[in-house]
Amino acid sequence: MLHSVRLAFFITVFMLLATNGWAQSSTLPRTQATNTTAWLMLFSDTRLNNRWGWHAEAQWRQAKGVDATGQNILRVGVNYHVSPALQLTGGYAYALPFPTGDNLSTVRMPEHRTYQQVQLTDSQERLHVQHRYRLEQRWVRFGPQQSFTYLNRVRYQLRLAMPLFAPRIKPGVSYLVAADELFIGFGANAGRTIFDQNRAYAALGYQATKSLAVEVGYLNQLVQKRAATTTKTTHALQLGFAYSPDFRPIPTIAAAATQ
């Protein structure tokens, strides 16, 4: 566990330094914009048996500021549990921006994604460490008269959670969360720079029941536009609900935990 904590610390430092370097590396003239947003998020990971389950989520993002646009996201997937510490997921996501504030005339341009994901967890002690690697294939429209552009993107998220006043996270226990996620674009249509965005997150969570958790947090998002001449910083207040029912029989759950 100590090795995981050290690794998580060094990865976090590297991601923050890399984000700062990539965001400032371009010599092109640069403009900056700042927005404030509110995100409402619903997540569900349903366990069907020892190996299989499904993922579903919905996000509503309301924005305010210069050049601000909100966004709705729906994501579904199939989970395969290799072991208690390793989960594989493949699925589809649909993102639809919508105009807000001064951008009411903005045309909605949807985005379609397929994705593959590897998630590693280590929760043997009080600190719960999660590494999430996600590969995305994206079809994006950048203008109302344009066809879809194909883009590749890889994402890495490090998430740390620690219970407050308890040895572990369980029903009735509050906890703290810190996370960072780095987005890297690649391929022929990636644009002038591979850096896409970075999200730093801190939250207070509450494990209401074995299946239901609630988090209230703050997210700082740094986005670099495709032309590499504009960066946008978003300050987001987030409210998230995670509902993860387990339909396995109790003896099966106990046996799986010992694998």
Backbone as a ProteinNet text record, in pm:
[ID]
protein_1_A
[PRIMARY]
MLHSVRLAFFITVFMLLATNGWAQSSTLPRTQATNTTAWLMLFSDTRLNNRWGWHAEAQWRQAKGVDATGQNILRVGVNYHVSPALQLTGGYAYALPFPTGDNLSTVRMPEHRTYQQVQLTDSQERLHVQHRYRLEQRWVRFGPQQSFTYLNRVRYQLRLAMPLFAPRIKPGVSYLVAADELFIGFGANAGRTIFDQNRAYAALGYQATKSLAVEVGYLNQLVQKRAATTTKTTHALQLGFAYSPDFRPIPTIAAAATQ
[TERTIARY]
82.9	0	86.2	198	287.1	342.2	371.5	419.8	314	187.8	80.1	66	80.3	70.2	182.7	304.8	417.7	399.9	356.9	335.6	228.1	119.7	12.5	61.8	144.7	197.9	284.5	376.6	465.7	389.8	290.1	210.1	134.3	79.2	6.5	97.3	216.7	312.3	349.5	375	410.6	298.6	174.6	61.6	44.4	60	45.1	155.9	280	391.3	376.7	335.6	319.1	208.9	100.6	-9.5	36.5	108.9	158.1	253.1	339.2	435.1	369.8	278.9	211.1	126.8	60.2	-27.7	49.3	177.7	255.7	363	372.5	483.4	470	348.2	330.6	376.8	443.8	489.6	387.1	273.1	170.2	101.9	49.9	-26.3	-141.5	-165.4	-261.2	-362.1	-487.4	-592.6	-649.9	-705.3	-757.6	-900.7	-979.4	-1117.9	-1145	-1236.9	-1272.5	-1423.9	-1469.3	-1611.7	-1639.5	-1761.1	-1807.5	-1921.5	-1923.9	-2024.6	-2076.5	-2189.1	-2244.6	-2270.5	-2221	-2236	-2321.1	-2424.8	-2503.6	-2475.1	-2431.3	-2383.9	-2450.2	-2491.6	-2551.6	-2472.2	-2420.6	-2340.8	-2402.2	-2389.9	-2436.6	-2350.2	-2296.3	-2224.8	-2296.4	-2371.2	-2452.6	-2376.4	-2369.5	-2300.3	-2402.6	-2387.9	-2482.3	-2436.4	-2306.7	-2247.9	-2101.1	-2023.9	-1883.9	-1802.9	-1843.1	-1763.5	-1827	-1957.5	-2021	-2108.2	-2115.9	-2202.4	-2216.7	-2287.2	-2299.1	-2278.5	-2239.4	-2216.7	-2313.7	-2367.6	-2454.1	-2430.6	-2428.6	-2413.1	-2479.5	-2519.6	-2576.8	-2519.7	-2478.8	-2421.9	-2489.9	-2521.1	-2578.2	-2485.6	-2430.7	-2332	-2384.2	-2414.5	-2465.4	-2351.5	-2327.6	-2213.1	-2257.8	-2167.3	-2190.2	-2056.7	-2053.2	-1930.3	-1915	-1802.2	-1774.5	-1753.2	-1818.1	-1806.8	-1846.1	-1937.5	-1975.8	-2080.7	-2065	-2166.2	-2183.5	-2308.1	-2333.5	-2319.2	-2338.7	-2322.9	-2400.8	-2466	-2528.2	-2449.6	-2424.4	-2348.7	-2422.3	-2436.1	-2487.5	-2380.7	-2352.6	-2249.1	-2297	-2279.5	-2315.8	-2198	-2192.8	-2083.8	-2109.3	-2027.8	-2031	-1903.8	-1919	-1805	-1770.5	-1639.7	-1592.1	-1493.3	-1523.5	-1441.5	-1340.7	-1217.4	-1111.8	-1079.9	-1074.8	-1048.4	-1106.5	-1106.9	-1157	-1081.3	-958.4	-877.3	-872.2	-923.6	-911.2	-1045.9	-1086.2	-1213	-1189.9	-1245.9	-1239.3	-1378.1	-1382.1	-1510.1	-1499.6	-1603.7	-1614.7	-1754.1	-1765.2	-1898.5	-1906.3	-2014.1	-2047.9	-2091	-2058.8	-2100.1	-2152.4	-2249.8	-2308.4	-2302.4	-2241.1	-2227.6	-2296.7	-2378.2	-2451.1	-2435	-2358.6	-2348.3	-2476.3	-2504.7	-2621	-2584	-2641	-2603.9	-2655.1	-2576.4	-2615.9	-2572.7	-2631	-2587	-2593.3	-2475.8	-2467.9	-2460.7	-2463	-2445.2	-2574	-2687.9	-2814.6	-2832.8	-2756.2	-2765.8	-2671.4	-2593.4	-2498.1	-2570.6	-2519.6	-2579	-2528.1	-2618.2	-2577.4	-2505	-2387.9	-2308.2	-2274	-2339.9	-2323.1	-2188.5	-2153.1	-2030.6	-2064.6	-2013	-2028.8	-1892.6	-1892.7	-1767.8	-1787.7	-1685	-1671.8	-1548.5	-1545.8	-1432.6	-1403.1	-1276.4	-1229.8	-1156.8	-1176.3	-1127.8	-1070.4	-961	-900.5	-900.7	-952.1	-958.9	-894.4	-796	-724.9	-755	-782.3	-811.5	-726.7	-693.9	-620.6	-681.3	-753.9	-821.4	-797.7	-675.7	-645.8	-640.3	-606	-599.2	-693.4	-673.7	-767.1	-768.8	-654.8	-648.7	-692.7	-794.7	-845.9	-786	-706.1	-636.9	-698.6	-731.6	-789.7	-717.4	-674.8	-614.5	-712.2	-745.5	-837.6	-773.6	-763.7	-707.1	-819.7	-842.6	-953.1	-905	-934.1	-904.5	-1035.8	-1041.7	-1165.2	-1147	-1247.9	-1259.1	-1376.5	-1348.8	-1447.9	-1483.2	-1612	-1660	-1725.5	-1659.8	-1697.2	-1726.2	-1829.2	-1856.8	-1812.1	-1727.2	-1675.1	-1749.1	-1843.9	-1923.1	-2052.9	-2157.5	-2289.5	-2291.9	-2202.2	-2200.6	-2090.9	-2020.1	-1907.7	-1949.1	-1873.3	-1895.2	-1822.8	-1845	-1781.4	-1631.4	-1552.6	-1407.6	-1374.2	-1289.5	-1251.4	-1129.3	-1136.9	-1028	-1001.5	-874.9	-836.4	-797	-829.4	-789.8	-769.3	-666.2	-641.2	-651.6	-707.8	-728.5	-672.7	-609.1	-563.8	-612.2	-681.2	-730.3	-673.3	-620.5	-579	-676.8	-736.3	-836.6	-798.5	-795.8	-764.6	-884.5	-924.1	-1035.4	-994.3	-1027	-991.3	-1109.1	-1145.8	-1258	-1222.8	-1324.8	-1309.2	-1358.7	-1272.7	-1310.8	-1358.7	-1300.6	-1336.9	-1221.7	-1207.2	-1097.4	-1115.8	-1240.1	-1264.8	-1396	-1416.1	-1540	-1649.4	-1756	-1869.3	-1995	-2113.3	-2235.9	-2231.5	-2269.9	-2270.4	-2140.8	-2042.5	-1910.3	-1890	-1838.9	-1799.2	-1654.9	-1617.5	-1482.1	-1439	-1308.6	-1249.4	-1199.8	-1208.5	-1164.3	-1072.2	-964.4	-877.9	-848.2	-856.4	-836.1	-778.1	-712.1	-662.9	-672.9	-716.5	-730.4	-667.9	-581.1	-509.3	-564	-591.5	-645	-539.3	-506.5	-406.7	-467.9	-462.5	-509.2	-394.5	-425.6	-321.8	-386.4	-302.4	-352.6	-346.3	-390.7	-376.8	-453.7	-564.2	-647.7	-636.7	-526.5	-512.9	-496.8	-455.4	-435	-289.8	-266.8	-130.9	-60	-132.8	-71.3	-143.6	-70.7	-133.8	-211.8	-177.5	-248.7	-390.7	-486.8	-627.7	-684.2	-674.3	-723.9	-675.5	-694.5	-664.6	-774.9	-812.5	-915.7	-863.1	-860.5	-824	-950.1	-967.6	-1095.7	-1072.8	-1152.9	-1153.9	-1298.4	-1332.3	-1472.6	-1485.7	-1604.5	-1646.9	-1756.8	-1739.5	-1836.6	-1902	-2014.3	-2085.7	-2139.2	-2100.9	-2148.7	-2281	-2391.5	-2523.1	-2563.6	-2549.1	-2576.3	-2464.8	-2473	-2371.4	-2369.5	-2485	-2496.3	-2496.9	-2518.2	-2538.4	-2436.7	-2370.2	-2276	-2306.7	-2280.4	-2304	-2175.8	-2140.8	-2021.9	-2055	-2001.7	-2009.3	-1866.4	-1831.1	-1691.9	-1669.8	-1542.2	-1497.1	-1402.4	-1420.8	-1334	-1275.6	-1144.7	-1075.3	-1033.9	-1086.8	-1063.8	-987.2	-875.3	-796.1	-805.6	-860	-881.4	-801.4	-733.5	-663.4	-737.1	-772.5	-846.1	-757.7	-821.9	-749.4	-645.6	-670.9	-575.9	-455	-457.8	-348.2	-322.7	-418.1	-402.5	-497	-582.8	-679.8	-684.4	-679.5	-701.2	-821.9	-892.7	-1010.9	-1003	-1021.8	-1026	-1170.1	-1213.6	-1349.6	-1346.1	-1424.5	-1443.4	-1581.5	-1584.2	-1710.1	-1745.2	-1868.7	-1924.4	-1998.8	-1965.9	-2020.7	-2102.9	-2211.9	-2292.3	-2309.4	-2259.7	-2262.5	-2328.8	-2404.9	-2468.5	-2418.9	-2371.5	-2325.1	-2409.6	-2482	-2567.4	-2519.1	-2471.1	-2408.9	-2468.8	-2584.8	-2647.1	-2571.3	-2575.9	-2508.8	-2614.2	-2639.2	-2743.2	-2689.2	-2564.1	-2509.1	-2561.2	-2579.1	-2613.5	-2502.2	-2537	-2438.4	-2322.4	-2343.6	-2227.6	-2134.8	-2191.6	-2110.1	-2024.5	-2080.4	-2005.2	-1887.4	-1911.4	-1804.4	-1694	-1731.1	-1630.9	-1549.8	-1614.5	-1543.9	-1444	-1473.5	-1384.5	-1254.5	-1251.7	-1130.3	-1046.2	-1089	-1014.4	-880
-120.2	0	124.9	121.3	236.8	267	161.2	181.5	251.9	214.9	278.4	425.3	458.1	597.8	680.2	627.8	699.9	717.4	610.1	618.3	720.8	721.1	817.9	960.2	982.3	1116.4	1163.9	1079.9	1120.9	1139.9	1058.3	1075.6	1207.1	1241.4	1367.7	1486.3	1485.9	1594.9	1605.2	1490.7	1491.6	1549.4	1510.9	1559.1	1709.7	1762.1	1905.8	1982.8	1934.2	2000.5	1990.8	1874.1	1856.1	1945	1956.6	2043.3	2186.6	2235.5	2372.8	2393.2	2294	2306.4	2304.3	2210	2201.4	2325.5	2373.9	2488.9	2615	2622.3	2741.8	2723.7	2605.2	2576.5	2644.3	2669.8	2727.7	2872.5	2910.6	3048.5	3132.7	3074.5	3148.8	3246.7	3358.8	3450.5	3375.8	3406.8	3328.8	3419.2	3380.2	3448.8	3352.7	3408.3	3327.4	3368.1	3270.3	3295	3217.3	3268.9	3204.5	3191	3072.7	3046.1	2986.1	2998.3	2927.9	2836.3	2716.8	2618.5	2545.1	2479.4	2387.9	2255.1	2147.6	2014.6	1928.3	1869.3	1768.4	1634.9	1534.7	1409.5	1290.5	1194.2	1070.6	953.6	866.8	752.1	623.9	517	387.4	276.9	193.3	72.5	-45.8	-117.6	-228.4	-359.2	-435.9	-564.2	-675.4	-750.9	-857.5	-992.2	-1021.2	-1143.3	-1115.8	-1219.8	-1198.3	-1132.4	-1149.7	-1098.1	-979.1	-976.3	-879.7	-779.2	-661.1	-555.3	-449.5	-342.3	-233.9	-99.8	-3.2	133.6	226.6	323.4	426.1	556.4	666.7	797.4	905.4	1010.6	1128.5	1251.4	1350.2	1472.9	1593.6	1689.9	1817	1927.1	2002.9	2105.7	2241.3	2325.9	2459.9	2559.9	2644.9	2735.8	2880.3	2968	3111.4	3179.7	3273.4	3346.2	3374.2	3436.5	3469.4	3340.6	3330.8	3212.4	3084.7	3095.4	2979.4	2896.3	2766.6	2673.6	2563.7	2523	2410.2	2280.7	2169.9	2041.5	1934	1847.5	1727.1	1606.9	1511.1	1391.6	1267.9	1170.6	1038.9	936	845.4	744.5	609.6	505.9	369.8	278.4	165.5	73.1	-62	-158	-292.8	-312.6	-353.6	-376.7	-524.6	-553.5	-690	-686.6	-759.1	-758.9	-873.7	-839.7	-940.5	-991.4	-900.1	-930.3	-816.3	-826.4	-713.6	-583.8	-591.8	-471.3	-424.3	-503.3	-470.4	-482.9	-373.4	-370.1	-315.5	-383.2	-339.8	-294.6	-185.9	-131.9	-88.9	-113.3	-62.6	-8.5	104.8	160.7	277.5	354.3	464.1	585.1	704.8	829.5	926.6	1006.5	1109.7	1241.4	1342	1474.5	1577.4	1661.8	1764.6	1898.6	1992	2125.5	2204.2	2298	2384.1	2527.1	2625.3	2765.4	2817.8	2906.7	2972.3	3117.4	3200.4	3338.9	3415.7	3466.5	3546.5	3461.5	3328.8	3240.9	3169	3234.4	3168.4	3136.1	3201.4	3173.7	3062.9	3008.2	2903.7	2778.1	2718.8	2597.5	2477	2388.2	2267.9	2172.8	2127.3	2037.2	1914.1	1801.8	1684.1	1616.2	1534.7	1454.7	1311.1	1217.2	1075.2	1017.2	927.9	866.9	717.3	641.7	507	508.6	420.6	424.2	285.4	267.8	148.3	194.6	123.9	173.9	61.7	93.9	5.3	79.2	14.5	77.9	-13.1	41.6	-30.3	35	-46	7.8	-62.2	12.2	-41	22	-55.8	-2.4	-91.6	-142.2	-231.9	-159.2	-32.2	45.5	165.2	266.9	379.9	456.2	466.6	540.9	452.6	498.6	427.8	493.9	418.8	471.1	408.9	493.7	445.2	506.6	421.7	465.4	429	527.6	502.4	546.6	453.2	480.6	464.2	568.8	563.6	607.1	526.1	557.5	589.4	705.9	751.1	769.5	726.5	757.2	854.6	974.1	1082.3	1125.8	1151.6	1210.1	1343.4	1453.6	1587	1676.7	1759.6	1863.8	1997.2	2069.7	2198.2	2316.4	2289.9	2395.4	2338.8	2422	2371.7	2312.3	2356.8	2307.9	2204.7	2168.3	2077.6	1933.7	1842.3	1701.5	1666	1546	1503.3	1482.4	1527	1506.8	1397.2	1303.8	1193.3	1232.5	1211.6	1245.7	1129.7	1116.4	1019.9	1095.1	1038.5	1100.5	992.9	1011.7	922.4	1003.9	943.5	1010.8	923.9	990.5	920.1	996.3	927.2	988.6	916	995	944.8	999.2	910.3	949.5	891	976.4	935.3	966.1	871.3	890.6	838.9	916.3	878.6	906.2	809.3	829.6	928.1	995.5	1085.3	1014.8	1007.8	954.7	810.4	733.3	592.2	518.5	388.6	313.8	287.5	291.9	268.1	334.5	346.5	404.1	297.9	326.1	234.6	318	257.1	335.2	418.8	546.5	637.7	712.8	694.9	756.4	863.9	978.7	1084.5	1062.1	1117.5	1097	1216.2	1228	1331.7	1270.9	1348.8	1303.7	1408.2	1362.3	1446.6	1369.3	1436.6	1367.5	1463	1404.8	1482.5	1395.3	1456.2	1382	1461.3	1394.8	1454.7	1398.4	1487.6	1450.6	1481	1381.6	1398.2	1356.4	1445.7	1412.8	1362.6	1275.1	1224.7	1184.9	1166.7	1128.7	1242.4	1214.5	1309.4	1438.2	1433.9	1552.9	1612.9	1588	1632	1782.2	1852	1996.3	2031.3	2154.7	2204.4	2145.7	2096	2046.8	1922.5	1833.9	1711.8	1736.1	1842.9	1869.8	1915.4	1846.4	1880.2	1954	1891.9	1957.6	1884.2	1949.4	1888.5	1927	1831.6	1855.6	1817.8	1913.9	1890.1	1900.7	1807.7	1794.7	1769	1832.8	1807.9	1806.3	1714	1699.6	1640.5	1660.2	1595	1496.6	1371.9	1269.4	1208.6	1143.5	1073.7	942.5	831.2	699.6	674.1	703	695.2	551	463.7	321.2	245.1	113.9	35.4	65	102.9	124.9	270.9	363.2	503.8	593.5	678.1	777.7	912.7	1018.9	1155.6	1235.2	1317.4	1402	1544.7	1640.3	1781.9	1831.7	1890.4	1927	2041.8	2073.2	2180.1	2120.4	2159	2113.6	2233.9	2230.5	2332	2267.8	2320.8	2262.4	2360.8	2315.4	2393.8	2327.7	2399.9	2346.4	2428.1	2359.7	2427.1	2399.8	2505.9	2492.8	2433.1	2383.4	2313.4	2400.9	2531.3	2620.7	2651	2609.2	2630.5	2777.5	2864.3	3007.1	3053.3	2965.5	3001.8	2894.4	2937.2	2847	2895.6	2802.7	2837.1	2768.2	2845.2	2791.9	2792.5	2679.5	2666.6	2632.3	2706.5	2677	2614.3	2488.8	2414.1	2366.5	2392.6	2334.8	2208.5	2096.8	1968.6	1903.5	1843.2	1758.6	1625.1	1518.5	1388	1282.1	1195.2	1081.6	954.4	859.1	731.1	619.5	549.4	439.2	312.1	217.2	96.4	-27.6	-71.7	-190.9	-317.9	-414.9	-543.3	-652.8	-720.6	-822.5	-963.9	-975.6	-1107.6	-1159.4	-1291.6	-1347.1	-1318.1	-1305.5	-1270.5	-1369.6	-1503.1	-1594	-1571.5	-1535.6	-1509.9	-1386.3	-1282.7	-1160.8	-1190.3	-1269.5	-1302.5	-1381.9	-1474.6	-1553.9	-1468	-1373.6	-1287.2	-1198.2	-1156.8	-1068	-1135.7	-1269.7	-1342.5	-1381.1	-1346.3	-1383.7	-1311.8
0	0	0	75.3	80.1	-58.4	-134.6	-271.3	-355.5	-339.9	-416.5	-381.3	-252.7	-210.8	-271.6	-265.6	-323.9	-474.1	-540.7	-684.8	-717	-640.8	-663.7	-645	-544	-518.3	-634.3	-680	-788.5	-919.6	-945	-1066.4	-1061.8	-945.1	-931.4	-957.2	-898	-919.3	-1066.1	-1130.6	-1272.4	-1357.2	-1329.1	-1408.1	-1394.2	-1273.2	-1253.3	-1323.4	-1314.2	-1382	-1533.4	-1581	-1725.2	-1779.3	-1705	-1747	-1761.2	-1662.5	-1667.3	-1783.8	-1809.1	-1918.1	-2053.6	-2075.7	-2205.1	-2231.8	-2129.4	-2148.7	-2182.9	-2146.1	-2169.5	-2276.6	-2335.8	-2425.7	-2561.2	-2607.2	-2739.6	-2743.2	-2853	-2870.5	-2944.2	-2979.9	-3050.7	-2956.3	-3009.9	-2925	-2858.4	-2732	-2655	-2585.7	-2592.8	-2519	-2415.7	-2309.6	-2201.5	-2170.1	-2131	-2090.8	-1963.2	-1883.1	-1757.1	-1748.2	-1711.6	-1696.4	-1559.5	-1515.1	-1396.4	-1437.7	-1380.5	-1419.1	-1296.3	-1314.9	-1215.3	-1284.7	-1227.3	-1285.1	-1192.4	-1246.8	-1177.2	-1244.5	-1166	-1223.9	-1154.7	-1235.2	-1186.5	-1243.4	-1156.8	-1198.9	-1143.3	-1220.9	-1173.1	-1231.9	-1145	-1186	-1122.7	-1202.9	-1154.9	-1170.4	-1063.9	-1066.2	-1087.2	-1196.4	-1228.3	-1175.3	-1188.7	-1134.8	-1106.1	-1080.2	-1043.2	-1153.5	-1277.1	-1388.8	-1459.3	-1470.4	-1559	-1484.6	-1545.1	-1494.6	-1602.4	-1570.7	-1668.3	-1600.3	-1683.1	-1636.8	-1708.6	-1634.9	-1693.4	-1618.9	-1691.7	-1627.1	-1711.1	-1643.4	-1707.7	-1638.5	-1718.2	-1663.6	-1727.9	-1644.6	-1689.6	-1643	-1738.6	-1707.8	-1754.5	-1659.1	-1686.9	-1670.3	-1772.9	-1772.6	-1773.6	-1722.6	-1723.8	-1746.5	-1844	-1871	-2018.9	-2056.1	-2195.1	-2273.6	-2389.5	-2475.3	-2401.2	-2308.5	-2228.3	-2300.4	-2292.7	-2341.7	-2238.4	-2218.1	-2131.3	-2209.5	-2140.4	-2208	-2133.2	-2209.1	-2155.4	-2204.8	-2116.6	-2153.4	-2103.8	-2192	-2157	-2191.3	-2097.9	-2121.8	-2069.9	-2150.4	-2111	-2142.4	-2074.1	-2098.8	-2034.2	-2072.1	-2014.9	-1934.3	-1808.4	-1720	-1714.4	-1715.7	-1693.4	-1577.5	-1471.3	-1350.6	-1358.8	-1389.2	-1396	-1256.6	-1160.7	-1020.6	-938.1	-804.1	-724.7	-748.7	-797.4	-817.2	-961.8	-1056.5	-1198.8	-1268.1	-1333.3	-1406.9	-1546.7	-1646.5	-1785.6	-1829.7	-1908.1	-1954.2	-2099.5	-2175.2	-2311.2	-2332.4	-2406.1	-2421.4	-2516.8	-2502.7	-2593.3	-2511.4	-2561.7	-2497	-2602	-2560.2	-2645.8	-2570.8	-2632.3	-2571	-2659.4	-2597.3	-2671.2	-2600.4	-2658.4	-2598.9	-2622.8	-2533.9	-2553.2	-2517	-2588	-2566.2	-2433.2	-2371.5	-2247	-2252.5	-2169.7	-2155.2	-2285.2	-2329.6	-2451.5	-2576.9	-2563.4	-2678.1	-2716.7	-2698.7	-2727.1	-2874	-2960.7	-3104.1	-3148.5	-3055.9	-3090	-3137.7	-3244.8	-3298.9	-3220.3	-3184.1	-3112.4	-3206.5	-3163.4	-3245.8	-3162.6	-3187	-3102.1	-3123.1	-3027.4	-3034.1	-2996.5	-3075.7	-3048.2	-3009.8	-2910.6	-2866.2	-2842	-2871.6	-2817.8	-2728.5	-2631.3	-2538.2	-2483	-2443.1	-2374.9	-2248.5	-2138.7	-2010.2	-1925	-1855.3	-1756.1	-1623.2	-1519.6	-1387.8	-1283.9	-1212.2	-1107.2	-973.6	-872.2	-739.7	-634.5	-529.3	-414.5	-289.9	-212.4	-94.1	26.8	40.7	150.8	284.9	284.9	407.5	396.3	481.1	483.8	352	286.1	160.8	44.8	-25.9	-143.2	-267.5	-342.7	-460.9	-585.8	-682.9	-808.2	-926.9	-1018.9	-1145	-1256.9	-1340.8	-1451.3	-1581.9	-1676.6	-1808.7	-1910.5	-1989.4	-2086.1	-2224.3	-2324.4	-2463.9	-2533.5	-2601.3	-2664.3	-2814.3	-2889.5	-3031.5	-3044.6	-3096.7	-3094.2	-3236.8	-3259.3	-3383.8	-3347.7	-3386.1	-3339.9	-3459.6	-3447.1	-3547.2	-3490.2	-3565.7	-3520.2	-3581.9	-3669.2	-3730.7	-3781.9	-3793.8	-3834.3	-3973.6	-4062	-4199.1	-4223.3	-4119	-4134.4	-4106.7	-4165.3	-4135.8	-4005.9	-3957.7	-3834.2	-3856.1	-3758.4	-3758.4	-3658.4	-3701.2	-3612.6	-3530.9	-3399.1	-3308.3	-3213.1	-3172.9	-3070.5	-2943.9	-2830.2	-2704	-2598	-2516.2	-2404.2	-2275.9	-2172.3	-2044.5	-1931.8	-1836.3	-1716.4	-1594	-1505.5	-1382.2	-1261.2	-1168.4	-1038	-935	-858.6	-758.8	-623.1	-520.9	-385	-296.2	-213.4	-120.3	16.8	121.2	257.8	351	434.7	526.7	637.8	688.6	802.6	929.4	1028.9	1160.4	1152.6	1063.6	1051	983.9	1009.6	948.4	799.6	751	609.2	568.8	438.6	387.1	390.3	462.3	475.9	498.1	497.5	517.5	645.2	630	742.4	763.4	675.7	691.1	584.2	627	533.4	490.6	375.3	324.8	240.3	223	139.7	9.5	-97.5	-229.7	-291.2	-352.1	-434.6	-562	-676.8	-803.7	-906.6	-1005	-1118.8	-1242.9	-1354.2	-1479.5	-1592.9	-1666.4	-1778.4	-1908.7	-2006.4	-2137.6	-2243.6	-2325.5	-2431	-2564.6	-2663.2	-2796.8	-2883	-2977.9	-3068	-3200	-3299.8	-3430.8	-3530.6	-3652.3	-3762.6	-3740.2	-3667.3	-3649.1	-3509.5	-3441.8	-3302.7	-3288.9	-3393.7	-3383.8	-3357.4	-3310.9	-3294.1	-3173	-3075.3	-2953.1	-2905.4	-2838.2	-2789.6	-2660.7	-2587.2	-2462.1	-2492	-2433.6	-2454	-2332.5	-2216.6	-2095.6	-1971.9	-1857.1	-1727.8	-1629.4	-1544.7	-1444.2	-1306.1	-1215.7	-1076.1	-991.5	-899	-828.5	-680.7	-595.6	-451.4	-405.7	-314.4	-276.1	-137	-82.2	41.3	4.6	44.9	10.8	132.9	109.7	217	162.3	226	186.6	258.2	191.7	255.5	284.8	186	202	132	132.9	64.3	-84.8	-140	-284.1	-325.6	-231.8	-266.7	-197.5	-277.3	-225.5	-289	-213.7	-259.8	-240.9	-341.5	-332.2	-374.2	-299.6	-333.6	-344.1	-458.6	-476	-572.2	-588.5	-678.2	-780.2	-907	-1014.9	-1087.3	-1109.2	-1188	-1319.5	-1428.9	-1561.3	-1648.8	-1702.4	-1796.8	-1933.2	-2031.1	-2165.5	-2265.3	-2356.1	-2464.8	-2595.2	-2666.5	-2791.5	-2900.3	-3005.9	-3112.1	-3179.6	-3193.3	-3259.3	-3172.4	-3045.4	-2950.4	-2923.6	-2952.1	-2924.4	-2814.2	-2765.5	-2663.6	-2556	-2431.4	-2319.3	-2240.2	-2182.1	-2103.3	-1968.3	-1863.3	-1727.9	-1679.1	-1629.2	-1578.7	-1430.7	-1353.1	-1211.1	-1196.7	-1154.6	-1154	-1013.8	-974.4	-852.5	-892.6	-828.4	-869.7	-758.6	-800.2	-712.5	-782.8	-720.2	-783.8	-697.4	-762	-695.3	-763.4	-684.3	-737.5	-676.4	-761.4	-716.7	-784.4	-704.6	-759.1	-693.9	-739	-680.5	-717.7	-629.1	-649	-640.3	-753.5	-758.9	-738	-697	-669.2	-534.9	-521.2	-389.6	-289.5	-163.2	-60.7	-55	-58.8	-59.1	-177.8	-292.6	-411.2	-391.8	-328.7	-301.9	-210.5	-106.1	-12.5	-80.7	-168.4	-239.1	-333.9	-401.7	-495.9	-424.3	-302.8	-228.5	-190.5	-193.6	-156.3	-276.7	-395.8	-516.3	-521.8
[MASK]
+++++++++++++++++++++++++++++++++++++++++++++++++++++++++++++++++++++++++++++++++++++++++++++++++++++++++++++++++++++++++++++++++++++++++++++++++++++++++++++++++++++++++++++++++++++++++++++++++++++++++++++++++++++++++++++++++++++++++++++++++++++++++++++++++++

